[in-house]
Amino acid sequence: MKNIKKITAICLALVLALSLTACSSASQPTADNTQTQGKTLTFGAMASVEMIPIIMAEENGYFEKQGVNVELQYFKSAKDRDAALQSGKLDGIIGDEVAVTLYQNAGLDVKITGLTDGNFVLIAGPDSGIKTIADIKGKSAAISEKTVIEYTLDKVLEKNGLNPTDVQKSMIPAMPTRLEMLRTGKVDTALLPEPFASLAVKSGGIVLGSANEVDMYTSITAFTQESIDNKSDEIKAFFRAYNEAVDYVNSTPIAEYEDIIIKTVGYPEDMKGQIILPEFRKNMLPSEQDIQSVIEWAKKNNLLNKELSPKDLVSNIGVN
């Protein structure tokens, strides 16, 4: 009888041990997945062409493949994006070199982590009488003040032998309003990013010049230093996925993902089949010379009250 009880106890112990092992094995994939996925990156931007590799990285599952959770947040204005960044709700953004310079000046430690392939285009209205950039003297140019837009206008003019004082700057921060005022002839010219530039040309606007034509690429990705310190693996995974998406976009006919671009970037449906994208580059940092140019411009326009150097503004975490 004692032997039977002993055998029964042993069997119960084995069953219990096997049950615990099975439960542990069943729950193990969840633990591994959590560890692989890591912390979530919150990334903010306004709808723009620069977002396309990031959008496709999400659509094609490249973030998931690289083991990073990315929460994309879209903003209608740079002001709203900046407010979210300053309040700690975002890890990273698509922004510009001027904005990061001003963040650093204000004590917000944000670092440039890579260039993006956006463009700012100077466009004359169809009834402005302007045919070339030389005709812009004395004419109005719609921009946003003390931003990358004003910086780009100044540099495009200078590189075409003109002075920033040759134009009358009209401060119109809201992009849709700027486009509408150009269309209706209330301003002579406007500096616009995509997709607004394409919309202006579609309405009869004349391209006078662009940032990319004078080798200017001021749009960037940036992450807070706190996120760089605490989420370095996730940020590196973010850029691995970004680079994979660049390969996809550059090698795939746009027709295969054009509907996604129209939905997310803001091109109208009637531009389907007419959208032209830039040749996107894998992640790389801007040159120190380009960043120094931005710092000098900010100084000249009395936007800085502290000394900054290009090294203060960049992190190579995304190019390793």
Secondary structure, 3 states (H helix, E strand, C coil): CHHHHHHHHHHHHHHHHHHHHHHHHHHHHHHHHHHHHCCEEEEEEECCHHHHHHHHHHHCCHHHHCCCEEEEEEECCHHHHHHHHHCCCCCEEEEEHHHHHHHHHCCCCEEEEEECCCCEEEEECCCCCCCCHHHHCCCEEEECCCCHHHHHHHHHHHHCCCCHHHCEEEECCCHHHHHHHHHCCCCCEEEEECCHHHHHHHCCCEEEEECHHHCCCCEEEEEEHHHHHHCHHHHHHHHHHHHHHHHHHHHCCHHHCHHHHHHHHCCCHHHCCCCCCCCCCCCCCCCHHHHHHHHHHHHHCCCCCCCCCHHHHECCCCCC
